[in-house]
Amino acid sequence: MIRYPSGSVLQEPDNALKSQNGGESLLPASETFPSTKPNYTKQTLAKFLNALGPTLVLVGFAAVFYFGHHNDWKIPKFGALTGTVKPTAKDWCEEHGVPESICVECDPSLMSKGPDFGWCPEHGIHNCPLHHPEVAQLKEVPSVLPSDLERAARAMSVVPRKENNSACEIYKTRIQFASVESVRQAGVDVELVERQPIAESIHTSGAIVYDPTRKASLASRVAGSVWTVEKNVGDSVAKGEVLAIIDAAEVGGLKTALMRSLAERKLQSQNVSRLTEAREAIVGSRIFDAQAAYSKAQADVLSAEQSLRNLGLPVQVTALQTLSEQEVLDQLRLIGIPDSFRARLNGQLSSSNLMPIFSPLDGVVLERTVAPGEVVDSTRILFQIADVRQMWMTLNVPLENMNQLAIGQTVTFRADGSREMIKGKLDWISTSADKTTRMLQVRAVLNNFDGRLRNETFGTGEVILRSESDAIVIPAGSSHWEGCCQVVFVRDKHYFDSPDSYKVFHVRSVRLGATNGKYTEVIAGVLPGEVIATAGSDVLRAQLLKNNLGAGCDCVAK
């Protein structure tokens, strides 16, 4: 079988035909089949020619990318291509973003960094200006006041502060700009470090309530009917003033018992005296019986007197002993009724069952729940009285702040919706946390002589932990946490000495204190008069991170 290049197949001649013709083929010579051996050279050449075009395209693209990468993707000028323009020398520090010829980080000899005093364990910063004021970026070395050291000590002792890492060396870095114009274009603004009053406090919620030691809920001590009511809600009352009068049968019974006991005691006293005088003519046992009867009568008098006193009636038995029975009756009938009230009745008071309800303190009637003629008992509250000249402020403090509390600390309170600030002194700290909120309750006593405070006033309060009149402060948000250190960017003191002065900001580690509104206290790290980057300081922070990319911040404590 023979396979043609076209794919057709021709059967070989039969062997018999070959043998008949002496082994020769019966086909004519012009019809002899071509050779079937493949040509490998031609196939290889064809493949090469087919791949040559795409390869040249890829090489062209690679050349374009290479040229663009090394020329910042800028088309060179025609003169440069023709060789008529001389090439300029490269003078740019990619790492620090300034011309390399003025880069103070690459060539420290251009601008000395100054002495390195290292770590300050007292204040937790590097190159502490409080101990080494010469590091401050000021034309003259400043004086550190003793009050600044004392203020820093107070600030460190009151509240735990966020700590810097002693092994961090980021404070040695300087951020440089090529010119003042480049600083302006970057949006970097600066402000002076200054002094401002500042306070550190615990912010919490609270309320103003009545002083419970100056509040009373009053009820009738015995059941009866309301004879009259003398005071209404909002009325001012004095201690001992009558609020209402109750007509109670039990009161009349106790008065009668007292009168009977007084008469019986008087009779038994006379009996004992008579028998004692006739001691020789009578049996001794009769004297003993008379003395026993007198003692019982005396006990009955004391019992009746005490029962009336328990109802708040001011009984004086000693004064009653010298009076006649009618005078005793008149005294007991009106006992406890003020003279002014008696005069108003014009002698019309005939019942001996009357019992007044007195105010136990000076104050104001907060609540009245009774009217004349009503039947009341000892379980019903008739009046609520409070002395509003003194109120309580109660605040709920988180448990994590309990170690910062102390008796005598100043507390302030602002009611919801009010601008008025109320001040007091902390005079009580609870020994137990609330089971539900896990908060600790504290209290301050407030003066309210002008009556401006109201019960159940809710709002926000502060416990002042520390108040400084001349703290060193910076604008809030001008410091940055760099992973292991809190830093600010301090402008070099020679920044404006001349147009050629190096435009440098020094990285300074700081220890922060309290924040009040727009300002944050600096415990240590900068001094008043230094200039720091504020708005736009994120640009310096980004450059700082870029400079230290890969190097890290070696935050391993030493």
C-alpha positions in Angstrom: 0.0 0.0 0.0 1.3 3.5 -1.0 0.0 6.6 0.8 0.1 9.8 -1.3 0.8 13.2 0.2 -2.9 14.1 -0.5 -4.0 11.2 1.6 -5.2 8.8 -1.1 -4.2 5.2 -1.0 -3.2 2.9 -4.0 -2.8 -0.8 -3.6 0.5 -2.3 -4.8 0.4 -4.6 -7.9 -0.2 -8.2 -7.4 2.8 -10.4 -7.0 1.7 -12.6 -9.8 1.8 -9.7 -12.3 5.3 -8.9 -11.1 6.5 -12.5 -11.6 5.0 -12.7 -15.1 7.1 -9.7 -16.2 10.3 -10.7 -14.7 9.6 -8.9 -11.5 9.0 -5.6 -13.2 6.0 -3.5 -12.7 3.3 -3.5 -15.3 2.8 0.3 -14.9 4.5 2.6 -17.3 7.5 4.6 -16.1 5.5 7.9 -16.3 3.2 6.7 -13.6 5.9 5.8 -11.0 4.9 7.1 -7.5 6.9 10.0 -5.8 9.0 9.5 -2.7 7.2 9.6 0.7 10.2 10.7 2.9 9.3 14.0 4.9 11.5 17.1 4.6 12.4 18.2 8.2 14.5 21.3 7.2 11.6 23.0 5.4 9.2 22.4 8.3 11.7 23.9 10.8 12.2 27.0 8.6 8.5 27.5 8.3 7.9 27.4 12.0 10.7 29.9 12.6 9.4 32.3 10.1 5.9 32.1 11.7 7.2 32.9 15.2 9.5 35.7 14.2 6.7 38.3 13.9 5.2 38.0 17.5 8.8 37.8 19.0 9.7 41.1 17.4 6.5 42.7 18.8 7.3 41.5 22.3 10.8 42.8 22.1 9.5 46.2 21.0 7.1 46.4 24.0 10.0 45.5 26.3 12.1 48.2 24.9 9.3 50.8 25.4 8.8 49.8 29.0 12.5 49.9 29.7 12.9 53.3 28.2 9.8 54.7 30.1 10.9 53.3 33.4 14.4 54.9 33.2 13.1 58.2 31.9 10.1 58.7 34.3 7.8 58.1 31.3 8.7 61.5 29.8 9.3 61.9 26.1 12.8 63.3 25.7 13.3 66.6 23.9 14.3 66.5 20.3 17.6 68.1 21.1 18.4 65.3 23.5 17.6 62.7 20.9 19.8 64.4 18.4 22.6 64.8 20.9 22.6 68.7 20.9 21.7 69.0 24.6 24.2 68.1 27.3 22.9 65.6 30.0 22.4 67.1 33.5 23.8 65.5 36.6 21.2 63.8 38.9 20.8 65.6 42.3 17.8 64.2 44.1 17.6 62.1 47.2 14.7 59.7 46.6 14.7 58.5 50.1 14.3 61.9 51.8 12.6 63.9 49.1 15.2 66.8 48.9 18.1 67.5 46.6 20.9 65.2 47.6 23.4 68.0 47.8 21.5 69.5 50.8 20.2 66.3 52.4 21.1 66.5 56.1 20.2 62.9 56.7 22.4 61.5 54.0 25.2 64.0 54.9 25.0 64.7 58.7 28.0 67.0 58.4 25.8 69.6 56.8 23.8 70.0 60.0 24.8 68.6 63.4 22.1 66.7 65.3 23.3 68.0 68.7 23.9 66.0 71.9 21.9 62.9 72.5 21.0 62.5 76.1 19.1 59.2 75.5 16.3 57.9 77.7 14.7 59.7 80.7 13.3 57.1 83.0 11.5 59.7 85.1 9.3 61.1 82.4 9.5 58.2 79.9 10.8 60.1 76.8 14.1 60.6 74.9 16.1 63.8 75.2 14.0 65.2 78.0 13.8 69.0 77.8 12.8 69.2 81.5 16.2 67.8 82.5 18.2 69.0 79.4 16.6 72.3 78.2 19.4 72.8 75.7 17.7 70.3 73.4 14.8 72.8 72.9 14.6 74.4 69.4 14.9 77.9 70.8 17.5 80.6 70.1 18.3 80.8 73.8 18.4 78.0 76.3 15.2 78.3 78.4 14.9 77.9 82.1 12.9 75.0 83.4 10.7 76.1 86.3 10.4 74.0 89.5 6.7 74.2 89.0 7.0 72.4 85.7 8.8 69.5 87.4 6.1 69.4 90.1 3.3 69.5 87.6 4.9 66.6 85.7 5.2 64.6 88.9 1.5 65.2 89.7 0.4 64.2 86.2 2.4 61.0 86.3 1.0 60.0 89.7 -2.7 60.6 89.2 -3.4 58.5 86.1 -1.4 55.7 84.3 0.0 57.2 81.1 0.6 55.6 77.7 4.3 54.6 77.7 7.0 55.1 75.1 9.5 52.4 74.4 13.0 53.1 75.6 14.6 51.2 72.8 13.0 53.2 70.0 15.4 55.4 68.0 12.9 57.2 65.9 13.6 60.4 67.8 16.9 60.7 66.0 15.2 61.2 62.7 14.8 64.6 61.0 12.2 65.5 58.3 13.6 67.9 55.7 11.9 70.0 53.0 13.5 71.5 50.0 12.2 75.0 50.6 9.6 77.0 52.5 7.4 76.9 49.4 7.4 73.1 49.4 6.3 73.1 53.1 3.4 75.4 52.1 2.4 73.3 49.1 2.4 70.2 51.4 -0.2 71.9 53.5 1.9 71.9 56.7 0.9 74.5 59.3 2.6 75.2 62.6 1.8 76.6 66.0 3.6 77.6 69.2 3.8 75.4 72.2 2.1 77.5 75.0 0.7 77.5 78.4 -3.0 77.1 79.2 -5.1 76.1 82.2 -6.1 72.5 82.0 -8.0 70.0 84.2 -8.0 66.2 84.3 -11.2 64.6 85.4 -13.4 61.5 85.3 -16.5 62.0 83.1 -19.6 60.2 84.2 -23.4 60.5 84.5 -25.2 61.5 87.7 -28.2 63.2 89.2 -29.2 65.8 91.8 -31.6 64.5 94.5 -33.0 65.6 97.9 -30.7 65.1 100.9 -32.5 62.0 102.5 -31.2 63.1 105.9 -33.3 66.3 105.5 -36.4 64.7 104.2 -39.4 63.4 106.1 -42.6 61.4 105.3 -45.3 62.0 107.8 -48.3 59.9 108.8 -50.8 59.9 111.7 -49.5 57.8 114.6 -53.0 56.6 115.3 -56.2 56.0 113.3 -58.7 58.7 113.1 -60.3 61.3 110.9 -58.7 64.5 109.6 -60.1 67.5 111.6 -58.2 70.2 109.7 -55.2 70.6 107.3 -53.1 73.7 107.7 -50.4 73.4 105.0 -50.4 72.8 101.2 -47.8 71.7 98.7 -45.1 74.3 98.3 -45.7 76.0 101.7 -42.6 76.7 103.8 -42.8 75.2 107.3 -40.7 75.6 110.4 -39.7 72.9 112.8 -42.6 72.2 115.2 -45.2 73.9 113.0 -48.7 72.2 112.8 -49.4 70.6 109.4 -52.8 69.0 110.3 -54.9 67.9 113.3 -56.3 64.4 113.6 -59.4 63.5 115.7 -58.5 60.2 117.2 -60.5 58.4 119.9 -57.4 56.6 121.1 -55.9 60.0 122.0 -59.0 60.9 124.1 -58.7 57.5 125.9 -55.1 58.1 126.8 -55.8 61.5 128.2 -58.6 60.1 130.3 -56.3 57.3 131.5 -53.7 59.9 132.5 -56.3 61.9 134.4 -57.6 58.8 136.2 -54.0 57.7 137.0 -53.2 61.2 138.4 -56.3 61.1 140.6 -55.6 57.5 141.8 -52.0 58.4 142.6 -53.1 61.5 144.6 -55.6 59.3 146.6 -53.1 56.6 147.3 -50.5 59.2 148.3 -52.9 60.7 150.9 -53.8 57.1 152.1 -50.1 56.3 152.7 -49.6 59.6 154.6 -52.6 59.0 156.9 -51.6 55.4 157.7 -48.1 56.4 158.3 -49.2 59.0 160.9 -51.3 56.3 162.7 -48.6 53.7 162.5 -48.9 52.6 166.2 -52.7 52.2 166.1 -52.9 50.1 163.0 -51.5 46.9 161.6 -48.3 47.2 159.7 -49.6 45.2 156.8 -52.1 47.9 155.9 -49.3 50.4 155.5 -47.5 48.0 153.1 -50.7 47.5 151.1 -51.2 51.3 150.9 -47.6 51.8 149.7 -48.1 49.1 147.0 -51.2 50.7 145.8 -49.4 54.0 145.6 -46.6 52.5 143.6 -49.1 51.0 141.1 -50.8 54.3 140.7 -47.5 55.9 140.1 -46.7 53.4 137.4 -50.1 54.0 135.7 -49.3 57.7 135.6 -45.9 57.1 134.0 -47.5 54.7 131.5 -50.2 57.1 130.4 -47.7 59.9 130.2 -45.4 57.9 128.0 -48.2 56.8 125.7 -49.1 60.4 125.1 -45.5 61.4 124.5 -45.2 58.5 122.0 -47.9 60.3 120.0 -45.9 63.5 120.0 -47.9 65.3 122.7 -45.7 67.3 125.1 -47.1 66.1 128.4 -45.6 67.5 131.6 -46.9 65.5 134.6 -44.9 67.5 137.1 -46.7 70.7 136.1 -50.1 69.0 136.2 -49.7 67.8 139.8 -50.2 71.3 141.2 -53.4 71.9 139.2 -57.0 71.2 140.0 -58.9 68.5 138.1 -60.7 71.0 135.9 -57.4 72.7 135.1 -55.8 69.4 134.3 -58.7 68.6 132.0 -58.4 71.9 130.2 -54.6 71.4 129.8 -54.9 67.9 128.4 -57.8 68.8 126.0 -55.6 71.4 124.3 -52.2 69.7 124.7 -50.1 70.1 121.6 -52.4 72.7 120.0 -50.4 76.0 119.4 -51.6 79.1 121.1 -52.1 80.8 117.8 -54.4 78.0 116.7 -56.3 78.2 120.0 -56.9 81.9 119.6 -58.2 81.3 116.1 -60.8 78.8 117.4 -62.2 81.4 119.9 -62.9 78.7 122.5 -64.9 76.5 120.1 -62.6 73.6 120.7 -64.4 71.1 122.8 -63.1 67.6 121.7 -60.2 66.1 123.8 -59.4 63.6 120.9 -57.3 66.1 118.9 -53.7 65.2 118.0 -51.6 67.6 115.9 -49.1 66.5 113.2 -45.9 68.6 113.6 -43.2 69.3 111.0 -40.0 67.7 112.3 -37.7 70.1 110.4 -37.5 73.4 108.5 -38.4 72.9 104.9 -41.0 72.9 102.2 -44.1 70.7 101.8 -43.3 68.4 98.8 -46.5 66.4 98.9 -49.9 66.4 100.5 -52.3 63.5 100.1 -55.0 64.3 102.6 -58.1 66.5 102.9 -60.3 67.4 105.9 -62.8 64.7 106.9 -60.8 61.8 105.5 -60.2 58.7 107.7 -56.6 57.8 108.0 -54.3 55.3 109.7 -50.7 54.9 110.6 -49.8 53.3 107.2 -50.8 56.2 105.0 -48.3 59.0 104.2 -50.0 62.3 104.6 -47.2 64.8 104.0 -43.6 64.8 102.6 -41.3 67.6 103.9 -37.8 68.4 102.7 -35.2 70.9 103.6 -34.1 72.0 100.1 -31.3 74.3 101.2 -29.0 71.3 100.9 -29.0 68.7 98.1 -27.0 65.7 97.1 -25.2 65.1 93.8 -24.7 61.4 93.1 -22.3 60.2 90.3 -21.7 56.8 88.9 -18.0 56.1 88.4 -16.6 53.1 86.5 -14.8 50.6 88.6 -11.5 51.1 86.7 -11.3 54.6 88.1 -11.9 53.8 91.7 -8.3 54.1 92.7 -8.2 57.7 91.4 -11.0 58.8 93.8 -10.4 60.6 97.1 -12.5 62.4 99.6 -12.4 66.2 99.2 -12.0 66.2 95.4 -13.9 68.8 93.5 -16.9 67.6 91.5 -18.9 69.5 88.9 -22.3 68.8 87.4 -24.1 70.2 84.4 -27.8 69.3 84.0 -29.1 68.1 80.7 -30.0 71.1 78.5 -28.3 73.6 80.9 -25.1 75.6 80.6 -24.8 76.2 84.4 -21.9 74.4 86.1 -22.5 73.3 89.7 -19.6 72.6 92.0 -19.2 70.6 95.2 -16.8 68.4 97.2 -16.7 64.7 97.2 -17.6 63.5 100.7 -18.6 59.8 100.3 -17.4 56.9 98.1 -19.5 53.7 98.1 -17.8 50.6 99.3 -19.8 48.4 97.0 -20.4 48.4 93.2 -23.8 48.3 91.7 -24.8 44.7 90.9 -26.3 45.6 87.6 -24.2 48.4 86.2 -20.9 47.6 87.9 -20.5 51.3 88.7 -19.3 52.9 91.9 -21.5 55.6 93.4 -20.0 58.7 94.9 -21.6 61.7 96.5 -21.2 65.4 97.0 -23.2 67.8 99.2 -24.4 70.9 97.4 -25.6 74.2 98.9 -29.0 75.3 97.5 -29.8 78.4 99.5 -31.1 80.1 96.3 -33.3 77.2 95.5 -32.1 76.8 91.9 -31.4 73.0 92.2 -34.2 70.5 91.6 -34.7 67.0 92.7 -34.2 64.1 90.1 -32.2 66.4 87.8 -30.1 64.2 85.5 -27.0 65.3 83.7 -23.2 64.7 83.3 -20.7 65.2 86.1 -16.9 65.3 86.5 -14.6 64.3 89.3 -11.7 66.7 89.1 -8.5 64.7 89.6 -6.1 67.5 88.9 -6.3 71.1 87.9 -3.3 73.0 86.5 -3.3 76.7 85.9 -0.2 76.9 83.6 0.2 73.5 81.9 2.3 73.1 78.8 -0.1 72.4 75.9 -0.2 71.7 72.2 -3.1 71.6 69.8 -5.0 68.4 70.0 -4.2 66.0 67.2 -0.7 67.4 66.5 1.0 64.4 68.1 1.2 60.9 66.5 1.7 57.4 67.8 4.4 55.6 65.7 4.0 52.1 67.0 6.1 52.5 70.0 6.5 56.2 70.7 4.3 59.3 70.8 6.0 62.0 68.8 5.6 65.6 67.6 7.5 67.4 64.8 9.4 70.4 66.1 10.6 73.0 63.7 14.3 73.8 63.7 15.3 77.0 65.4 17.4 78.2 62.4 14.5 77.6 60.0 14.2 81.3 59.0 17.8 82.4 59.5 18.4 82.7 55.8 16.9 81.5 52.5 19.5 78.8 52.4 18.8 77.5 55.9 17.8 73.9 56.1 14.0 73.5 56.4 14.1 70.8 59.0 11.6 69.4 61.5 13.0 67.3 64.4 11.1 64.2 65.7 10.6 64.6 69.4 9.1 61.9 71.7 6.5 63.3 74.2 4.5 62.1 77.1 0.9 63.3 77.0 -1.5 64.2 79.8 -5.1 65.4 79.8 -7.0 66.8 76.8 -9.5 69.7 77.2 -11.2 70.7 74.1 -8.7 72.0 71.5 -5.6 71.5 73.7 -3.6 68.5 75.0 -1.3 68.7 77.9 2.4 67.7 77.4 3.8 66.3 80.6 7.3 66.3 79.1 8.8 66.5 75.6 8.5 70.2 74.5 8.8 73.6 76.1 6.8 76.8 75.7 7.9 78.8 72.7 8.9 75.9 70.5 7.1 75.6 67.1 5.5 72.3 66.1 3.7 71.0 63.0 -0.1 70.9 63.5 -2.4 70.9 60.5 -0.8 68.8 57.8 1.5 67.0 60.2 0.4 63.8 58.6 2.6 64.6 55.7 5.6 64.6 58.0 4.4 61.4 59.5 4.1 59.7 56.1 7.7 60.8 55.3 8.8 59.5 58.7 7.2 56.1 57.9 8.8 56.1 54.5 12.2 56.8 55.9 11.9 54.0 58.4 10.3 51.5 56.0 12.1 48.2 56.3 14.2 49.4 59.2 11.4 49.0 61.7 11.2 50.6 65.1 13.3 48.1 67.1 10.8 48.2 69.9 12.6 45.7 72.2 12.8 47.1 75.7 16.2 47.5 77.1 
